[in-house]
Amino acid sequence: MKIYVESNFVLELALEQEQFGSCTEILAICEAGKGRLILPAYCLAEPLEKIARQTARRRELHSQFELELRQLNRRALTAIAIGDLDTVARHLLHGIRDDRRRFSDVRNQLLNVAEILPLTREVIEDAARQETPKELTGQDALVYSSVLLHLRSEANEECCFLNRNSRDFKLPNTVQELNAFSCKIISSFYAGLTFIRAKLRT
């Protein structure tokens, strides 16, 4: 069974977000050879942008926090109160390092397990055609075209395309187009795991 995933699958694993458990189990199913995990190459680059933005926000917050701590140290606050605030400041920096480390670990794991769909000229040209009629963002169009062109290149086989947000991909024309290739769009990794388990049982 082919299991297509997108950038949010990577982020769930790297940042241990609320659907992390479902994504971990889907990855384990594919590691066990019970499914083919398929990931557009762009989906390994896009999460880096989010992590970079998050890192910049945290560094800015840490700088502001450090400035406030220096100001508070001039006042007659207890050492315990200052120590608690200093702990929060350290956690911000640790969070930055942890996010980068987890992303690197997840990327290596995915490179070992998943089939990576290259970002080719054909994908970019097709994405440009898909963007307006399918009402997709430029980023989502690249992901969608990667999946669609791969489906066209292989014999029909029951599969699913898992993503995080129905507003991104689950539109009437995309659902119909992917259904023609026996590919079901599922806008939740929880629901995707349930679907995969049911198919494996049968």
C-alpha positions, -999 to +999 in steps of 0.1 A: +000+000+000+013+034-010+011+061+017+018+096+005+026+122+031+035+160+031+054+185+051+032+184+082+040+147+087+077+157+090+068+186+114+047+163+136+076+139+140+103+166+144+084+189+168+065+161+186+031+179+180-003+165+188-005+139+161+031+127+167+020+093+180+000+085+148+028+096+126+053+075+146+031+044+141+027+051+104+064+053+101+069+021+120+044+003+097+065+014+067+097+005+084+083-030+089+076-033+051+038-032+054+035+001+035+054+023+011+060+057+026+063+083-002+074+119+004+079+147-021+114+161-017+100+196-012+085+184+021+120+180+036+128+216+028+096+234+037+098+224+075+132+240+077+116+273+069+091+269+098+119+258+122+141+288+110+112+312+117+105+296+151+142+298+159+143+335+150+113+342+172+128+323+201+162+341+198+144+374+198+123+364+228+155+352+246+172+385+240+143+404+254+141+381+283+178+385+291+174+423+290+145+421+314+164+398+337+193+423+339+168+450+348+152+429+375+185+420+390+189+456+399+158+454+421+153+438+454+138+405+442+146+372+458+172+350+444+146+322+439+124+344+417+154+354+395+165+318+393+131+307+380+132+334+353+167+324+344+155+288+340+128+299+315+155+317+295+177+286+293+147+265+282+143+288+252+178+281+240+175+244+247+143+243+227+161+258+197+189+231+198+164+203+205+142+213+175+172+212+151+185+179+165+151+162+162+146+175+127+180+161+117+172+127+133+137+126+116+152+136+082+177+108+084+150+083+094+128+093+065+157+091+041+162+055+051+125+046+050+106+068+025+107+070-013+116+106-020+099+121-050+124+145-067+115+182-074+120+181-111+113+206-139+082+185-148+069+189-112+075+226-112+058+231-146+028+210-136+025+228-102+023+261-121-006+247-141-023+233-110-021+263-087-049+285-100-076+260-111-070+238-080-069+269-057-036+257-042-008+278-027+025+276-046+039+253-019+009+230-019+009+229-057+045+215-057+035+188-032+002+179-051+020+178-085+047+155-070+021+131-058-001+133-090+028+127-114+040+097-093+005+082-094+004+087-132+038+069-136+027+037-117-001+011-121-032+018-100-028+005-065-049+014-034-032+042-016-038+073+005-025+109+007-023+120+043-021+156+052-030+178+082-055+204+069-086+198+047-083+234+034-050+226+018-057+197-004-092+183+002-110+202-025-136+187-048-114+187-079-084+173-062-104+146-044-120+135-077-086+135-096-068+114-070-098+090-066-093+082-103-060+067-092-075+048-062-059+074-039-079+086-009-072+120+006-073+120+044-069+153+062-057+139+096-029+116+106-052+101+133-077+092+106-050+081+082-036+056+107-071+042+113-075+038+075-042+021+071-048-003+100-082-013+085-066-019+051-038-040+066-064-062+084-081-069+052 
